[in-house]
Amino acid sequence: MSETTVKDEIGPNTLHVTCPELRPQVDDVGVQGGTVMAGARQVVKSYDDVPKIRHNDVHLNPGSGGEFVSSSIEFTGTGNVLVIEDGARLRNTRLRFLGNDSVIYLRRSTRYIEIVASLFHESVLYLGPGSSFTSAARIVPSERRHVIIGSDAMFASRVAFRTADPHLVYSAHDHRRVNDSRSVWVGDHVWLGEDSLFLKGARVGSGSILGARAVVTRSVPSNASAGGVPARVIGKDVFWTRPSVHGWTQEQSDRAASYPGDEHIFSVDGDTVDLEELEKRLDQTATGAERAQWCEQLDALKAKNRFTIAH
């Protein structure tokens, strides 16, 4: 894959990602003569461990301000691609590649990224720039499905994602499977409430709010609030901003009684993408390198209303 330059949405720098062609895969497993063979467990616990990884591609450099604190990355398969933007700050993060040809693609933030994720075969975890975490989010893209999260996501404590149930459920009438796995998509500037759970097929439009302990199983439109089990829309035509009011004085509350901007209000326009078409293109990829290239193409979609979902 050739080098791709993508404009950084949270700063003046550019993101340079180089994913060379994957090394030839071999069938040997384990360590022979001091050489790590494909399929052996390999672990990154510091930046110094990155050059030791074999049969997978890793882009992990400290850059300016980058941190890798109480974190680890594990590879037990081959052909996987890890891209963490230079300068990203990781804390309490554990990323596990438990299969082959999957991708984790994380853009940086001024805040710490905290994720515990397990990927199996041919799945993608994409996190856009500018996210924040109160505690580690738990993410399991499996059965070749994906978790795609846009920019400026605000994660409260204990947010979780699953693309599979994961056990099999069949119809008692015709014995056909009824619980196929599906990807999860979250747009830009979404507030993910405490203990919220995003299950297979969840789609959340930009600008929305998911309440505490919401179980999201279907589409939530942009600029909506949703809550409950399963989650349903309980408010429309709303938007949110980041300041926390916990320690505010009366004067601060009075000043925030109205908000002058409309940058967090989203609408469908000519730049709004078709999520099903985007995922169809992803499903047409055959290798981890091609899936990483798809993530780069997703990065190139800069329009404000790219992930709007209509009411």
Disulfide bonds with the S-S distance in Angstrom:
none
